[in-house]
Amino acid sequence: MAKLPVVSGARVVRAFERAGWRIARQRGSHVVLIRTGHIASLSVPQHREVAPGTLRALIRAAGLTVDEFAALL
C-alpha cells in the first residue's frame, strides 16, 4: 500500500480537478466536486492538512489509487 502524502485541502482540490472533477459549490470550509458520469460527489475540507482517513476515502470515492493521486499532485 502506498504512503499517503500530507496535503492541504486546496492541493487536493487542484489534484482532483486535473483528474476531471470540477467544483460544483462551496459551503463553509468544504468544497464539493462533481464529475459527469460519476454517481458520487467529493466533499473536500479546506484545512491546512487533510486527515489521512479522509484523504484515503476521497481517493477511493474518486476511483483512483494513491499512486495515481500522488501523480496528479
Biopython code that builds the backbone (N, CA, C, O; Angstrom):
import numpy as np
from Bio.PDB.StructureBuilder import StructureBuilder

atoms = [
    (1, "MET", "N", (0.853, -1.178, 0.000)),
    (1, "MET", "CA", (0.000, 0.000, 0.000)),
    (1, "MET", "C", (0.901, 1.244, 0.000)),
    (1, "MET", "O", (1.845, 1.342, 0.784)),
    (2, "ALA", "N", (0.598, 2.158, -0.867)),
    (2, "ALA", "CA", (1.396, 3.381, -0.993)),
    (2, "ALA", "C", (1.152, 4.307, 0.190)),
    (2, "ALA", "O", (0.075, 4.318, 0.787)),
    (3, "LYS", "N", (2.176, 5.080, 0.506)),
    (3, "LYS", "CA", (2.062, 6.036, 1.612)),
    (3, "LYS", "C", (1.305, 7.274, 1.139)),
    (3, "LYS", "O", (1.569, 7.808, 0.061)),
    (4, "LEU", "N", (0.370, 7.714, 1.959)),
    (4, "LEU", "CA", (-0.414, 8.911, 1.627)),
    (4, "LEU", "C", (0.431, 10.165, 1.816)),
    (4, "LEU", "O", (1.145, 10.291, 2.811)),
    (5, "PRO", "N", (0.352, 11.089, 0.867)),
    (5, "PRO", "CA", (1.046, 12.369, 1.059)),
    (5, "PRO", "C", (0.274, 13.241, 2.053)),
    (5, "PRO", "O", (-0.934, 13.079, 2.220)),
    (6, "VAL", "N", (0.969, 14.152, 2.701)),
    (6, "VAL", "CA", (0.324, 15.126, 3.588)),
    (6, "VAL", "C", (0.098, 16.381, 2.754)),
    (6, "VAL", "O", (1.049, 17.050, 2.351)),
    (7, "VAL", "N", (-1.178, 16.695, 2.497)),
    (7, "VAL", "CA", (-1.504, 17.811, 1.611)),
    (7, "VAL", "C", (-2.619, 18.661, 2.195)),
    (7, "VAL", "O", (-3.371, 18.218, 3.063)),
    (8, "SER", "N", (-2.710, 19.879, 1.708)),
    (8, "SER", "CA", (-3.770, 20.790, 2.135)),
    (8, "SER", "C", (-5.024, 20.537, 1.301)),
    (8, "SER", "O", (-4.970, 19.876, 0.263)),
    (9, "GLY", "N", (-6.134, 21.062, 1.762)),
    (9, "GLY", "CA", (-7.389, 20.927, 1.043)),
    (9, "GLY", "C", (-7.330, 21.548, -0.336)),
    (9, "GLY", "O", (-7.901, 21.005, -1.282)),
    (10, "ALA", "N", (-6.647, 22.680, -0.468)),
    (10, "ALA", "CA", (-6.542, 23.360, -1.760)),
    (10, "ALA", "C", (-5.775, 22.502, -2.772)),
    (10, "ALA", "O", (-6.146, 22.445, -3.944)),
    (11, "ARG", "N", (-4.707, 21.836, -2.320)),
    (11, "ARG", "CA", (-3.937, 20.967, -3.222)),
    (11, "ARG", "C", (-4.742, 19.744, -3.625)),
    (11, "ARG", "O", (-4.625, 19.261, -4.752)),
    (12, "VAL", "N", (-5.559, 19.243, -2.706)),
    (12, "VAL", "CA", (-6.416, 18.101, -3.016)),
    (12, "VAL", "C", (-7.406, 18.484, -4.111)),
    (12, "VAL", "O", (-7.610, 17.729, -5.061)),
    (13, "VAL", "N", (-8.017, 19.653, -3.978)),
    (13, "VAL", "CA", (-8.981, 20.120, -4.984)),
    (13, "VAL", "C", (-8.298, 20.262, -6.339)),
    (13, "VAL", "O", (-8.850, 19.830, -7.351)),
    (14, "ARG", "N", (-7.117, 20.853, -6.379)),
    (14, "ARG", "CA", (-6.393, 21.032, -7.648)),
    (14, "ARG", "C", (-6.065, 19.679, -8.292)),
    (14, "ARG", "O", (-6.169, 19.525, -9.509)),
    (15, "ALA", "N", (-5.670, 18.706, -7.470)),
    (15, "ALA", "CA", (-5.352, 17.375, -7.996)),
    (15, "ALA", "C", (-6.590, 16.718, -8.597)),
    (15, "ALA", "O", (-6.514, 16.125, -9.673)),
    (16, "PHE", "N", (-7.727, 16.818, -7.916)),
    (16, "PHE", "CA", (-8.950, 16.223, -8.451)),
    (16, "PHE", "C", (-9.421, 16.959, -9.705)),
    (16, "PHE", "O", (-10.009, 16.347, -10.596)),
    (17, "GLU", "N", (-9.168, 18.255, -9.779)),
    (17, "GLU", "CA", (-9.527, 18.997, -10.995)),
    (17, "GLU", "C", (-8.701, 18.488, -12.180)),
    (17, "GLU", "O", (-9.213, 18.410, -13.297)),
    (18, "ARG", "N", (-7.448, 18.146, -11.952)),
    (18, "ARG", "CA", (-6.608, 17.574, -13.015)),
    (18, "ARG", "C", (-7.139, 16.213, -13.450)),
    (18, "ARG", "O", (-6.918, 15.797, -14.587)),
    (19, "ALA", "N", (-7.838, 15.518, -12.554)),
    (19, "ALA", "CA", (-8.386, 14.196, -12.855)),
    (19, "ALA", "C", (-9.765, 14.290, -13.503)),
    (19, "ALA", "O", (-10.387, 13.261, -13.767)),
    (20, "GLY", "N", (-10.255, 15.498, -13.764)),
    (20, "GLY", "CA", (-11.522, 15.657, -14.463)),
    (20, "GLY", "C", (-12.693, 16.059, -13.584)),
    (20, "GLY", "O", (-13.808, 16.201, -14.086)),
    (21, "TRP", "N", (-12.479, 16.244, -12.308)),
    (21, "TRP", "CA", (-13.541, 16.691, -11.411)),
    (21, "TRP", "C", (-13.645, 18.204, -11.511)),
    (21, "TRP", "O", (-12.662, 18.869, -11.836)),
    (22, "ARG", "N", (-14.831, 18.761, -11.235)),
    (22, "ARG", "CA", (-14.974, 20.219, -11.253)),
    (22, "ARG", "C", (-15.707, 20.674, -9.989)),
    (22, "ARG", "O", (-16.476, 19.924, -9.388)),
    (23, "ILE", "N", (-15.449, 21.908, -9.611)),
    (23, "ILE", "CA", (-16.069, 22.465, -8.403)),
    (23, "ILE", "C", (-17.529, 22.771, -8.699)),
    (23, "ILE", "O", (-17.843, 23.504, -9.637)),
    (24, "ALA", "N", (-18.418, 22.204, -7.891)),
    (24, "ALA", "CA", (-19.849, 22.447, -8.041)),
    (24, "ALA", "C", (-20.280, 23.591, -7.136)),
    (24, "ALA", "O", (-21.049, 24.463, -7.541)),
    (25, "ARG", "N", (-19.779, 23.577, -5.909)),
    (25, "ARG", "CA", (-20.163, 24.607, -4.947)),
    (25, "ARG", "C", (-19.234, 24.538, -3.744)),
    (25, "ARG", "O", (-18.454, 23.598, -3.592)),
    (26, "GLN", "N", (-19.336, 25.553, -2.897)),
    (26, "GLN", "CA", (-18.608, 25.564, -1.637)),
    (26, "GLN", "C", (-19.561, 26.036, -0.561)),
    (26, "GLN", "O", (-20.280, 27.020, -0.732)),
    (27, "ARG", "N", (-19.557, 25.327, 0.538)),
    (27, "ARG", "CA", (-20.373, 25.737, 1.677)),
    (27, "ARG", "C", (-19.469, 25.705, 2.895)),
    (27, "ARG", "O", (-19.005, 24.646, 3.318)),
    (28, "GLY", "N", (-19.230, 26.870, 3.445)),
    (28, "GLY", "CA", (-18.337, 26.946, 4.596)),
    (28, "GLY", "C", (-16.930, 26.556, 4.187)),
    (28, "GLY", "O", (-16.374, 27.107, 3.237)),
    (29, "SER", "N", (-16.357, 25.604, 4.907)),
    (29, "SER", "CA", (-14.980, 25.212, 4.635)),
    (29, "SER", "C", (-14.883, 23.944, 3.793)),
    (29, "SER", "O", (-13.825, 23.315, 3.758)),
    (30, "HIS", "N", (-15.966, 23.551, 3.112)),
    (30, "HIS", "CA", (-15.947, 22.345, 2.296)),
    (30, "HIS", "C", (-16.284, 22.673, 0.836)),
    (30, "HIS", "O", (-17.270, 23.350, 0.543)),
    (31, "VAL", "N", (-15.444, 22.177, -0.057)),
    (31, "VAL", "CA", (-15.660, 22.330, -1.490)),
    (31, "VAL", "C", (-16.236, 21.011, -2.000)),
    (31, "VAL", "O", (-15.701, 19.940, -1.712)),
    (32, "VAL", "N", (-17.328, 21.093, -2.755)),
    (32, "VAL", "CA", (-17.964, 19.897, -3.311)),
    (32, "VAL", "C", (-17.587, 19.801, -4.787)),
    (32, "VAL", "O", (-17.796, 20.733, -5.563)),
    (33, "LEU", "N", (-17.025, 18.648, -5.154)),
    (33, "LEU", "CA", (-16.598, 18.391, -6.524)),
    (33, "LEU", "C", (-17.516, 17.353, -7.150)),
    (33, "LEU", "O", (-17.960, 16.422, -6.478)),
    (34, "ILE", "N", (-17.801, 17.515, -8.452)),
    (34, "ILE", "CA", (-18.614, 16.551, -9.175)),
    (34, "ILE", "C", (-17.915, 16.193, -10.479)),
    (34, "ILE", "O", (-17.028, 16.905, -10.949)),
    (35, "ARG", "N", (-18.338, 15.072, -11.049)),
    (35, "ARG", "CA", (-17.782, 14.639, -12.324)),
    (35, "ARG", "C", (-18.892, 13.977, -13.121)),
    (35, "ARG", "O", (-19.635, 13.152, -12.590)),
    (36, "THR", "N", (-19.005, 14.333, -14.381)),
    (36, "THR", "CA", (-20.023, 13.765, -15.248)),
    (36, "THR", "C", (-19.815, 12.261, -15.351)),
    (36, "THR", "O", (-18.698, 11.788, -15.563)),
    (37, "GLY", "N", (-20.901, 11.518, -15.199)),
    (37, "GLY", "CA", (-20.819, 10.065, -15.281)),
    (37, "GLY", "C", (-20.464, 9.389, -13.980)),
    (37, "GLY", "O", (-20.379, 8.162, -13.922)),
    (38, "HIS", "N", (-20.256, 10.166, -12.937)),
    (38, "HIS", "CA", (-19.915, 9.633, -11.617)),
    (38, "HIS", "C", (-21.083, 9.876, -10.681)),
    (38, "HIS", "O", (-21.599, 10.991, -10.608)),
    (39, "ILE", "N", (-21.501, 8.852, -9.971)),
    (39, "ILE", "CA", (-22.623, 8.988, -9.050)),
    (39, "ILE", "C", (-22.221, 9.798, -7.820)),
    (39, "ILE", "O", (-22.988, 10.629, -7.335)),
    (40, "ALA", "N", (-21.021, 9.549, -7.326)),
    (40, "ALA", "CA", (-20.564, 10.173, -6.092)),
    (40, "ALA", "C", (-20.112, 11.607, -6.324)),
    (40, "ALA", "O", (-19.694, 11.970, -7.423)),
    (41, "SER", "N", (-20.201, 12.408, -5.284)),
    (41, "SER", "CA", (-19.582, 13.728, -5.273)),
    (41, "SER", "C", (-18.545, 13.700, -4.161)),
    (41, "SER", "O", (-18.639, 12.894, -3.236)),
    (42, "LEU", "N", (-17.567, 14.575, -4.253)),
    (42, "LEU", "CA", (-16.498, 14.618, -3.260)),
    (42, "LEU", "C", (-16.611, 15.902, -2.456)),
    (42, "LEU", "O", (-16.723, 16.986, -3.029)),
    (43, "SER", "N", (-16.582, 15.790, -1.150)),
    (43, "SER", "CA", (-16.627, 16.952, -0.270)),
    (43, "SER", "C", (-15.256, 17.086, 0.389)),
    (43, "SER", "O", (-14.903, 16.317, 1.283)),
    (44, "VAL", "N", (-14.493, 18.074, -0.067)),
    (44, "VAL", "CA", (-13.108, 18.244, 0.381)),
    (44, "VAL", "C", (-13.030, 19.368, 1.407)),
    (44, "VAL", "O", (-13.386, 20.505, 1.098)),
    (45, "PRO", "N", (-12.566, 19.070, 2.633)),
    (45, "PRO", "CA", (-12.415, 20.118, 3.636)),
    (45, "PRO", "C", (-11.218, 21.015, 3.299)),
    (45, "PRO", "O", (-10.168, 20.524, 2.886)),
    (46, "GLN", "N", (-11.377, 22.299, 3.472)),
    (46, "GLN", "CA", (-10.306, 23.253, 3.178)),
    (46, "GLN", "C", (-9.462, 23.490, 4.428)),
    (46, "GLN", "O", (-9.460, 24.587, 4.987)),
    (47, "HIS", "N", (-8.751, 22.459, 4.856)),
    (47, "HIS", "CA", (-7.889, 22.530, 6.035)),
    (47, "HIS", "C", (-6.442, 22.612, 5.591)),
    (47, "HIS", "O", (-6.123, 22.352, 4.431)),
    (48, "ARG", "N", (-5.566, 22.973, 6.519)),
    (48, "ARG", "CA", (-4.136, 23.018, 6.197)),
    (48, "ARG", "C", (-3.627, 21.633, 5.850)),
    (48, "ARG", "O", (-2.829, 21.473, 4.926)),
    (49, "GLU", "N", (-4.087, 20.630, 6.589)),
    (49, "GLU", "CA", (-3.751, 19.236, 6.306)),
    (49, "GLU", "C", (-5.037, 18.423, 6.335)),
    (49, "GLU", "O", (-5.781, 18.459, 7.315)),
    (50, "VAL", "N", (-5.294, 17.700, 5.270)),
    (50, "VAL", "CA", (-6.458, 16.821, 5.230)),
    (50, "VAL", "C", (-6.085, 15.540, 5.965)),
    (50, "VAL", "O", (-5.019, 14.974, 5.723)),
    (51, "ALA", "N", (-6.952, 15.081, 6.856)),
    (51, "ALA", "CA", (-6.693, 13.881, 7.658)),
    (51, "ALA", "C", (-6.478, 12.676, 6.745)),
    (51, "ALA", "O", (-7.129, 12.563, 5.706)),
    (52, "PRO", "N", (-5.579, 11.784, 7.120)),
    (52, "PRO", "CA", (-5.264, 10.628, 6.265)),
    (52, "PRO", "C", (-6.482, 9.775, 5.914)),
    (52, "PRO", "O", (-6.628, 9.365, 4.762)),
    (53, "GLY", "N", (-7.344, 9.505, 6.865)),
    (53, "GLY", "CA", (-8.531, 8.699, 6.596)),
    (53, "GLY", "C", (-9.476, 9.391, 5.639)),
    (53, "GLY", "O", (-10.067, 8.752, 4.769)),
    (54, "THR", "N", (-9.618, 10.692, 5.796)),
    (54, "THR", "CA", (-10.473, 11.475, 4.902)),
    (54, "THR", "C", (-9.904, 11.471, 3.491)),
    (54, "THR", "O", (-10.641, 11.293, 2.521)),
    (55, "LEU", "N", (-8.605, 11.666, 3.377)),
    (55, "LEU", "CA", (-7.955, 11.692, 2.069)),
    (55, "LEU", "C", (-8.086, 10.339, 1.381)),
    (55, "LEU", "O", (-8.393, 10.280, 0.191)),
    (56, "ARG", "N", (-7.859, 9.263, 2.107)),
    (56, "ARG", "CA", (-7.970, 7.925, 1.523)),
    (56, "ARG", "C", (-9.400, 7.657, 1.047)),
    (56, "ARG", "O", (-9.602, 7.063, -0.012)),
    (57, "ALA", "N", (-10.391, 8.097, 1.831)),
    (57, "ALA", "CA", (-11.793, 7.909, 1.443)),
    (57, "ALA", "C", (-12.120, 8.721, 0.182)),
    (57, "ALA", "O", (-12.848, 8.236, -0.684)),
    (58, "LEU", "N", (-11.602, 9.933, 0.069)),
    (58, "LEU", "CA", (-11.829, 10.756, -1.124)),
    (58, "LEU", "C", (-11.204, 10.113, -2.360)),
    (58, "LEU", "O", (-11.817, 10.074, -3.427)),
    (59, "ILE", "N", (-9.987, 9.611, -2.208)),
    (59, "ILE", "CA", (-9.295, 8.972, -3.329)),
    (59, "ILE", "C", (-10.074, 7.740, -3.778)),
    (59, "ILE", "O", (-10.251, 7.513, -4.975)),
    (60, "ARG", "N", (-10.537, 6.945, -2.816)),
    (60, "ARG", "CA", (-11.304, 5.741, -3.134)),
    (60, "ARG", "C", (-12.618, 6.102, -3.830)),
    (60, "ARG", "O", (-12.997, 5.461, -4.811)),
    (61, "ALA", "N", (-13.310, 7.122, -3.329)),
    (61, "ALA", "CA", (-14.586, 7.536, -3.929)),
    (61, "ALA", "C", (-14.399, 8.065, -5.350)),
    (61, "ALA", "O", (-15.300, 7.958, -6.181)),
    (62, "ALA", "N", (-13.229, 8.635, -5.623)),
    (62, "ALA", "CA", (-12.945, 9.164, -6.956)),
    (62, "ALA", "C", (-12.548, 8.058, -7.931)),
    (62, "ALA", "O", (-12.440, 8.297, -9.133)),
    (63, "GLY", "N", (-12.332, 6.856, -7.417)),
    (63, "GLY", "CA", (-11.952, 5.744, -8.283)),
    (63, "GLY", "C", (-10.486, 5.753, -8.657)),
    (63, "GLY", "O", (-10.106, 5.220, -9.699)),
    (64, "LEU", "N", (-9.660, 6.353, -7.816)),
    (64, "LEU", "CA", (-8.221, 6.436, -8.065)),
    (64, "LEU", "C", (-7.459, 5.560, -7.065)),
    (64, "LEU", "O", (-8.006, 5.131, -6.049)),
    (65, "THR", "N", (-6.209, 5.311, -7.374)),
    (65, "THR", "CA", (-5.316, 4.699, -6.398)),
    (65, "THR", "C", (-4.480, 5.813, -5.770)),
    (65, "THR", "O", (-4.444, 6.934, -6.278)),
    (66, "VAL", "N", (-3.819, 5.501, -4.681)),
    (66, "VAL", "CA", (-2.979, 6.503, -4.019)),
    (66, "VAL", "C", (-1.847, 6.935, -4.957)),
    (66, "VAL", "O", (-1.493, 8.113, -5.005)),
    (67, "ASP", "N", (-1.289, 5.991, -5.691)),
    (67, "ASP", "CA", (-0.214, 6.335, -6.636)),
    (67, "ASP", "C", (-0.703, 7.264, -7.755)),
    (67, "ASP", "O", (-0.001, 8.200, -8.137)),
    (68, "GLU", "N", (-1.895, 7.007, -8.272)),
    (68, "GLU", "CA", (-2.459, 7.869, -9.314)),
    (68, "GLU", "C", (-2.716, 9.260, -8.764)),
    (68, "GLU", "O", (-2.464, 10.258, -9.438)),
    (69, "PHE", "N", (-3.222, 9.324, -7.527)),
    (69, "PHE", "CA", (-3.484, 10.627, -6.902)),
    (69, "PHE", "C", (-2.174, 11.382, -6.691)),
    (69, "PHE", "O", (-2.093, 12.579, -6.967)),
    (70, "ALA", "N", (-1.155, 10.688, -6.205)),
    (70, "ALA", "CA", (0.155, 11.329, -5.966)),
    (70, "ALA", "C", (0.729, 11.885, -7.267)),
    (70, "ALA", "O", (1.377, 12.931, -7.259)),
    (71, "ALA", "N", (0.498, 11.195, -8.384)),
    (71, "ALA", "CA", (0.994, 11.675, -9.673)),
    (71, "ALA", "C", (0.264, 12.954, -10.101)),
    (71, "ALA", "O", (0.829, 13.778, -10.820)),
    (72, "LEU", "N", (-0.980, 13.119, -9.665)),
    (72, "LEU", "CA", (-1.752, 14.325, -10.006)),
    (72, "LEU", "C", (-1.318, 15.539, -9.195)),
    (72, "LEU", "O", (-1.573, 16.674, -9.595)),
    (73, "LEU", "N", (-0.670, 15.311, -8.070)),
    (73, "LEU", "CA", (-0.206, 16.424, -7.243)),
    (73, "LEU", "C", (0.927, 17.136, -7.954)),
    (73, "LEU", "O", (1.468, 18.110, -7.431)),
]
sb = StructureBuilder()
sb.init_structure("model")
sb.init_model(0)
sb.init_chain("A")
sb.init_seg("    ")
for serial, (resi, resn, name, xyz) in enumerate(atoms, 1):
    if name == "N":
        sb.init_residue(resn, " ", resi, " ")
    sb.init_atom(name, np.array(xyz, "f"), 0.0, 1.0, " ", f" {name:<3s}", serial, name[0])
structure = sb.get_structure()
